[in-house]
Amino acid sequence: MQLEDITGRAVPHFSCPGGRWSPRVAEFARRAGYRSVATSRIGANGPAADAFQLARIAVMRGLSMSDFAAICSGRGLWQKQLRDSLQSKAHQLLGNTAYDRLRSLLLGRGV
């Protein structure tokens, strides 16, 4: 694996590029020997969470310590989940190509 060759360390966890998780991806990751798979679904994971369908919360550069503390305590999680749900529905309706183009335009990245 390229990351393992670069870092000299095992990479036991997989993160779905672009959040494109599916049961098939989870099964491939399991067969490849990964111990977990992170989706782009926003949420907190409890002790009973499926290790091959983990939610996560993005922590971006420039995040203040108070906002980081809020994320860690779960404050405001429902707003992030609502936004994620709306994005997911748009993705389903538009399909990958149209969604990616629209997202790029909205983010000012062009097509």
C-alpha positions as CSV (number, residue, x, y, z in Angstrom):
1,M,0.0,0.0,0.0
2,Q,1.4,3.4,-0.9
3,L,0.6,5.2,2.3
4,E,2.2,2.4,4.3
5,D,5.3,2.6,2.1
6,I,5.5,6.4,2.5
7,T,4.9,6.5,6.3
8,G,6.5,3.1,7.2
9,R,3.4,2.4,9.4
10,A,0.4,0.3,9.0
11,V,-2.8,2.0,7.8
12,P,-5.6,0.0,9.5
13,H,-8.5,2.4,8.8
14,F,-10.1,3.5,5.6
15,S,-11.9,6.8,4.8
16,C,-14.3,6.9,1.8
17,P,-13.2,9.4,-0.8
18,G,-15.9,12.0,-1.3
19,G,-18.0,10.2,1.3
20,R,-19.0,7.5,-1.2
21,W,-19.7,4.8,1.3
22,S,-21.7,1.7,0.4
23,P,-22.1,-1.8,1.8
24,R,-19.9,-3.0,-1.1
25,V,-17.1,-0.5,-0.1
26,A,-17.4,-1.7,3.5
27,E,-17.1,-5.3,2.5
28,F,-14.1,-4.7,0.2
29,A,-12.4,-2.8,3.1
30,R,-13.1,-5.7,5.5
31,R,-11.7,-8.2,3.1
32,A,-8.6,-6.0,2.5
33,G,-7.9,-6.2,6.2
34,Y,-9.0,-2.7,7.3
35,R,-10.4,-2.5,10.9
36,S,-12.8,0.4,10.2
37,V,-14.3,2.6,7.5
38,A,-15.2,6.3,8.0
39,T,-18.1,7.7,6.0
40,S,-18.8,11.4,5.5
41,R,-22.0,11.0,7.5
42,I,-21.9,13.6,10.3
43,G,-22.5,12.2,13.8
44,A,-21.1,10.7,16.9
45,N,-20.3,7.0,17.3
46,G,-21.4,5.1,20.3
47,P,-19.9,1.9,21.7
48,A,-22.3,-0.2,19.5
49,A,-21.4,1.6,16.2
50,D,-20.6,-0.5,13.2
51,A,-16.8,-0.1,12.7
52,F,-17.3,-0.3,8.9
53,Q,-19.9,2.5,8.8
54,L,-18.5,5.2,11.2
55,A,-19.8,8.7,11.2
56,R,-17.4,11.6,11.6
57,I,-17.2,15.4,12.0
58,A,-14.8,17.3,9.9
59,V,-12.3,19.5,11.7
60,M,-11.0,22.1,9.3
61,R,-7.9,24.3,9.5
62,G,-8.6,27.6,11.3
63,L,-11.3,26.1,13.6
64,S,-11.3,28.0,16.9
65,M,-10.7,26.2,20.2
66,S,-14.2,27.1,21.4
67,D,-15.7,25.7,18.2
68,F,-13.6,22.5,18.6
69,A,-14.8,22.2,22.2
70,A,-18.4,22.5,21.0
71,I,-17.8,19.7,18.4
72,C,-16.2,17.5,21.0
73,S,-19.2,17.9,23.3
74,G,-21.8,17.4,20.6
75,R,-23.2,21.0,20.7
76,G,-24.7,22.0,17.4
77,L,-24.4,18.5,16.0
78,W,-28.1,18.4,14.9
79,Q,-27.5,21.5,12.6
80,K,-24.5,19.8,11.0
81,Q,-26.6,16.6,10.6
82,L,-29.4,18.6,9.0
83,R,-27.1,20.3,6.5
84,D,-25.5,16.9,5.7
85,S,-28.9,15.3,5.1
86,L,-29.9,18.1,2.7
87,Q,-26.6,17.7,0.8
88,S,-27.1,14.0,0.7
89,K,-30.6,14.4,-0.8
90,A,-29.2,16.8,-3.4
91,H,-26.5,14.4,-4.3
92,Q,-29.0,11.6,-4.7
93,L,-31.3,13.7,-6.9
94,L,-28.5,15.2,-9.1
95,G,-26.1,12.2,-9.3
96,N,-22.3,12.4,-8.9
97,T,-21.4,14.5,-11.9
98,A,-24.1,17.2,-11.7
99,Y,-23.7,17.4,-7.9
100,D,-19.9,17.8,-8.2
101,R,-20.2,20.5,-10.8
102,L,-22.8,22.4,-8.8
103,R,-20.7,22.1,-5.6
104,S,-17.6,23.4,-7.4
105,L,-19.5,26.4,-8.8
106,L,-21.0,27.2,-5.4
107,L,-17.6,27.0,-3.8
108,G,-16.1,29.2,-6.4
109,R,-13.8,26.6,-7.9
110,G,-15.2,26.6,-11.4
111,V,-15.9,23.4,-13.2
